[in-house]
Amino acid sequence: MSGNNVNDFYLRYYVGHKGKFGHEFLEFEFRPDGKMRYANNSQYKNDTLIRKEAYVGKIVIEELKRIIDDSEIMQEDDATWPEPDRIGRQELEILHNDEHISFTTR
Protein backbone atom coordinates (compact mmCIF):
# COMPACT_ATOMS: atom_id res chain seq x y z
CA MET A 1 0.00 0.00 0.00
CA SER A 2 1.21 3.49 -0.73
CA GLY A 3 2.34 6.00 1.86
CA ASN A 4 -0.10 8.29 3.60
CA ASN A 5 1.33 11.51 2.17
CA VAL A 6 -1.45 13.04 0.06
CA ASN A 7 1.04 15.55 -1.39
CA ASP A 8 2.84 12.87 -3.44
CA PHE A 9 -0.17 12.20 -5.63
CA TYR A 10 -1.54 13.61 -8.89
CA LEU A 11 -3.77 11.91 -11.48
CA ARG A 12 -5.02 13.25 -14.81
CA TYR A 13 -6.82 11.49 -17.66
CA TYR A 14 -7.91 13.00 -20.97
CA VAL A 15 -9.61 11.44 -23.96
CA GLY A 16 -10.71 13.49 -26.93
CA HIS A 17 -11.11 13.72 -30.66
CA LYS A 18 -11.88 16.17 -33.41
CA GLY A 19 -14.72 15.07 -35.60
CA LYS A 20 -18.09 15.94 -37.02
CA PHE A 21 -19.05 17.95 -33.92
CA GLY A 22 -15.68 19.68 -33.39
CA HIS A 23 -13.30 19.07 -30.48
CA GLU A 24 -15.03 16.78 -28.00
CA PHE A 25 -13.29 15.57 -24.87
CA LEU A 26 -13.58 14.24 -21.34
CA GLU A 27 -10.94 15.11 -18.76
CA PHE A 28 -10.58 14.60 -15.04
CA GLU A 29 -7.86 15.47 -12.59
CA PHE A 30 -7.15 14.78 -8.92
CA ARG A 31 -4.72 17.21 -7.30
CA PRO A 32 -2.61 16.71 -4.16
CA ASP A 33 -4.81 19.03 -2.08
CA GLY A 34 -7.90 16.87 -2.83
CA LYS A 35 -9.25 19.14 -5.57
CA MET A 36 -10.99 17.18 -8.30
CA ARG A 37 -11.61 18.83 -11.65
CA TYR A 38 -13.86 17.47 -14.39
CA ALA A 39 -14.50 18.77 -17.89
CA ASN A 40 -16.71 17.37 -20.62
CA ASN A 41 -17.00 19.09 -23.98
CA SER A 42 -19.58 17.71 -26.37
CA GLN A 43 -20.98 19.63 -29.29
CA TYR A 44 -23.62 16.96 -29.96
CA LYS A 45 -27.00 18.70 -30.27
CA ASN A 46 -25.27 21.98 -29.38
CA ASP A 47 -24.28 20.88 -25.87
CA THR A 48 -21.89 23.18 -24.07
CA LEU A 49 -18.71 22.67 -22.08
CA ILE A 50 -19.34 21.28 -18.61
CA ARG A 51 -16.75 22.09 -15.95
CA LYS A 52 -17.02 20.99 -12.33
CA GLU A 53 -14.68 21.28 -9.38
CA ALA A 54 -15.00 19.70 -5.95
CA TYR A 55 -12.82 18.60 -3.10
CA VAL A 56 -12.58 14.94 -2.17
CA GLY A 57 -11.51 13.53 1.16
CA LYS A 58 -8.24 11.82 1.97
CA ILE A 59 -9.97 8.42 1.85
CA VAL A 60 -10.81 8.96 -1.86
CA ILE A 61 -7.18 9.82 -2.66
CA GLU A 62 -6.03 6.76 -0.70
CA GLU A 63 -8.43 4.54 -2.67
CA LEU A 64 -7.14 5.93 -5.98
CA LYS A 65 -3.59 5.18 -4.79
CA ARG A 66 -4.62 1.63 -3.88
CA ILE A 67 -6.16 1.08 -7.32
CA ILE A 68 -2.98 2.37 -8.99
CA ASP A 69 -0.80 0.14 -6.80
CA ASP A 70 -2.96 -2.94 -7.47
CA SER A 71 -2.98 -2.28 -11.22
CA GLU A 72 0.84 -1.97 -11.39
CA ILE A 73 0.40 0.74 -14.05
CA MET A 74 3.49 2.56 -12.72
CA GLN A 75 5.64 -0.31 -14.04
CA GLU A 76 4.21 -0.07 -17.56
CA ASP A 77 5.23 2.07 -20.49
CA ASP A 78 3.14 3.50 -23.28
CA ALA A 79 4.74 1.28 -25.92
CA THR A 80 1.91 -1.18 -25.28
CA TRP A 81 -0.86 1.41 -25.52
CA PRO A 82 -3.16 0.93 -28.50
CA GLU A 83 -2.51 2.99 -31.57
CA PRO A 84 -4.79 6.01 -31.76
CA ASP A 85 -7.28 6.41 -34.51
CA ARG A 86 -6.78 9.21 -37.01
CA ILE A 87 -8.58 11.83 -34.94
CA GLY A 88 -8.39 10.73 -31.29
CA ARG A 89 -5.99 11.12 -28.40
CA GLN A 90 -5.63 9.78 -24.86
CA GLU A 91 -3.40 11.03 -22.06
CA LEU A 92 -2.72 9.56 -18.63
CA GLU A 93 -0.47 11.27 -16.11
CA ILE A 94 0.24 9.96 -12.62
CA LEU A 95 2.54 11.14 -9.85
CA HIS A 96 2.66 8.58 -7.04
CA ASN A 97 5.31 7.54 -4.50
CA ASP A 98 7.91 9.86 -6.06
CA GLU A 99 7.38 8.24 -9.48
CA HIS A 100 5.94 10.04 -12.49
CA ILE A 101 4.45 8.53 -15.64
CA SER A 102 2.90 10.27 -18.60
CA PHE A 103 1.34 8.17 -21.36
CA THR A 104 0.06 9.68 -24.59
CA THR A 105 -1.36 8.35 -27.81
CA ARG A 106 -1.16 10.68 -30.79
C-alpha positions in Angstrom: 0.0 0.0 0.0 1.2 3.5 -0.7 2.3 6.0 1.9 -0.1 8.3 3.6 1.3 11.5 2.2 -1.4 13.0 0.1 1.0 15.6 -1.4 2.8 12.9 -3.4 -0.2 12.2 -5.6 -1.5 13.6 -8.9 -3.8 11.9 -11.5 -5.0 13.3 -14.8 -6.8 11.5 -17.7 -7.9 13.0 -21.0 -9.6 11.4 -24.0 -10.7 13.5 -26.9 -11.1 13.7 -30.7 -11.9 16.2 -33.4 -14.7 15.1 -35.6 -18.1 15.9 -37.0 -19.0 18.0 -33.9 -15.7 19.7 -33.4 -13.3 19.1 -30.5 -15.0 16.8 -28.0 -13.3 15.6 -24.9 -13.6 14.2 -21.3 -10.9 15.1 -18.8 -10.6 14.6 -15.0 -7.9 15.5 -12.6 -7.2 14.8 -8.9 -4.7 17.2 -7.3 -2.6 16.7 -4.2 -4.8 19.0 -2.1 -7.9 16.9 -2.8 -9.2 19.1 -5.6 -11.0 17.2 -8.3 -11.6 18.8 -11.7 -13.9 17.5 -14.4 -14.5 18.8 -17.9 -16.7 17.4 -20.6 -17.0 19.1 -24.0 -19.6 17.7 -26.4 -21.0 19.6 -29.3 -23.6 17.0 -30.0 -27.0 18.7 -30.3 -25.3 22.0 -29.4 -24.3 20.9 -25.9 -21.9 23.2 -24.1 -18.7 22.7 -22.1 -19.3 21.3 -18.6 -16.8 22.1 -15.9 -17.0 21.0 -12.3 -14.7 21.3 -9.4 -15.0 19.7 -6.0 -12.8 18.6 -3.1 -12.6 14.9 -2.2 -11.5 13.5 1.2 -8.2 11.8 2.0 -10.0 8.4 1.8 -10.8 9.0 -1.9 -7.2 9.8 -2.7 -6.0 6.8 -0.7 -8.4 4.5 -2.7 -7.1 5.9 -6.0 -3.6 5.2 -4.8 -4.6 1.6 -3.9 -6.2 1.1 -7.3 -3.0 2.4 -9.0 -0.8 0.1 -6.8 -3.0 -2.9 -7.5 -3.0 -2.3 -11.2 0.8 -2.0 -11.4 0.4 0.7 -14.1 3.5 2.6 -12.7 5.6 -0.3 -14.0 4.2 -0.1 -17.6 5.2 2.1 -20.5 3.1 3.5 -23.3 4.7 1.3 -25.9 1.9 -1.2 -25.3 -0.9 1.4 -25.5 -3.2 0.9 -28.5 -2.5 3.0 -31.6 -4.8 6.0 -31.8 -7.3 6.4 -34.5 -6.8 9.2 -37.0 -8.6 11.8 -34.9 -8.4 10.7 -31.3 -6.0 11.1 -28.4 -5.6 9.8 -24.9 -3.4 11.0 -22.1 -2.7 9.6 -18.6 -0.5 11.3 -16.1 0.2 10.0 -12.6 2.5 11.1 -9.9 2.7 8.6 -7.0 5.3 7.5 -4.5 7.9 9.9 -6.1 7.4 8.2 -9.5 5.9 10.0 -12.5 4.4 8.5 -15.6 2.9 10.3 -18.6 1.3 8.2 -21.4 0.1 9.7 -24.6 -1.4 8.4 -27.8 -1.2 10.7 -30.8 
